[in-house]
Amino acid sequence: MGRFAIVDEDRIRSGECTDVYFLRSEAVLSASGIHPEVTMECTASSIPGGFGILCGIEDVTSLLEGVPVDLDAMPEGSLFFPREPVLRIRGRYRDFARYETSILGFLCHASGIATATAGIKALAGEKSVFSFGSRRQHPAIAQMIERSAWIGGADGASNTCAPEGIPLAGTMPHAFVMCYPSPEEAFLAFDRFSPPDVPRIMLCDTYCDEKRESLSGARCGAAGVRLDTPRSRRGNMREILEEVRWELDAAGYRDVKIFLSGGVTIDDIARYRDIVDAFGVGGAIANAPVIDFALDIVEKEGQKYAKRGKRSGVKQVWESPGGQHTTLPAESAGPPGADPRIEPVIREGAVISRDTMDSARNRVLAKLPRISDYVLHRAEGMKHGN
């Protein structure tokens, strides 16, 4: 074991990071001379919000590159629904069996984060949403968290290990303010010594009333004030935000923005999006529920074949111009005007198609109005007990 409790890339790539039953099965199949050609499809039988955003395909591609298989998948950033195949692998079973654990891990975790972020961003609308939650997860996966959040629609991330191209957001912690004799001195120092391109967002709830510290921040050159501890305050957070906004406006600081962070949930986004200008979202993104994908055989030796509860045969998902999805046997023609969503990625171990992070993000951004409808519909259903 190394200095930290993490698994290195080489062990993942070699298939050593897997459930032991795959290795035991592989050994018995080999001793029996059993090595069938199979096609396996990845589906989620249920999704908490009713929809998912696919993420993690890039890692699956890197894992299977050079393995003698064919890989087809929806592009990253695709909107998908329960029981739709998002990925399929064709090859000799023993050649890729041990990779199932990592394949599902890549997809389940990243898709969960991207899905949660998309729902949050859809509700936030034009208000900025920043991923502030990598501290809620193991640092070894910070890059994956920020990448998935960016694909899901986040406007930036706080972690410095975010992939290149993702804007970094964040100015100061409470400890910074507490290092100075007063918040005012901390704000003035930050304004004086920070590079010009760093936004002057002052953290305004360290010692006293949010209104008082926000006014101090505004007088010290703040472009925005951040309230970071809404869960620890007695009283109504809505009233606190309204009071801060009122006093900033009354003092002539109408251009000073309000930034809310600290335990922000999707419900908070809905409650405060009319008065808050930007949100820093932590655990609701980084600790988002995983998408519970499964990988199952649907063909063996060219014949349709499936276990109980699964649909046999290779399938294609078609998307109509209006956004409706239809899943049909792969040999069937799609609905008029519909486009196939599952595309070739790897052929016999060679990568033939690779997407970019920003292309995946743009797919999500284009779907945000539709995602907003799903999120609001679900919220209404929960309100009425459905």
Number of C-alpha atoms within 10 A of each C-alpha: 6 7 5 7 9 12 13 11 10 10 11 15 15 13 19 15 18 18 14 12 10 18 16 12 14 20 13 12 15 12 9 9 9 13 14 14 16 21 27 24 25 22 22 19 16 15 19 13 15 12 18 26 28 31 33 24 24 17 16 20 21 12 19 23 20 14 15 17 21 20 27 20 23 23 26 28 31 20 23 22 19 16 16 19 26 29 24 24 22 21 23 18 21 20 14 18 16 23 23 19 18 20 22 19 18 19 25 21 23 29 30 30 31 34 32 26 29 30 24 29 26 26 22 23 14 11 18 18 27 27 30 27 24 25 13 14 14 11 14 15 13 21 17 23 29 31 27 34 33 30 30 35 30 27 20 23 27 21 22 14 19 23 17 10 10 20 16 18 18 19 16 15 12 14 9 14 23 13 11 13 9 12 25 20 16 21 26 16 14 22 19 12 8 12 10 9 6 13 15 24 25 33 27 28 21 18 13 10 13 22 21 15 22 26 21 19 27 25 14 21 17 25 16 23 28 27 24 22 17 19 12 9 10 7 10 9 16 13 10 17 20 15 14 21 20 14 16 22 14 10 11 10 18 12 12 22 20 22 23 26 20 19 18 21 18 18 12 16 23 14 13 18 19 10 15 20 19 23 30 27 25 23 18 20 32 28 17 18 17 19 26 18 24 18 19 21 23 23 19 20 12 13 13 15 18 16 10 6 7 14 17 20 21 21 20 25 22 22 20 16 11 8 12 9 20 15 17 17 14 13 10 10 12 19 14 9 10 18 15 18 20 20 16 17 23 23 18 16 17 17 17 11 13 15 12 10 19 16 14 22 24 16 19 27 20 12 16 21 13 14 24 19 14 17 20 15 13 16 16 12 11 10 9 8 7 8
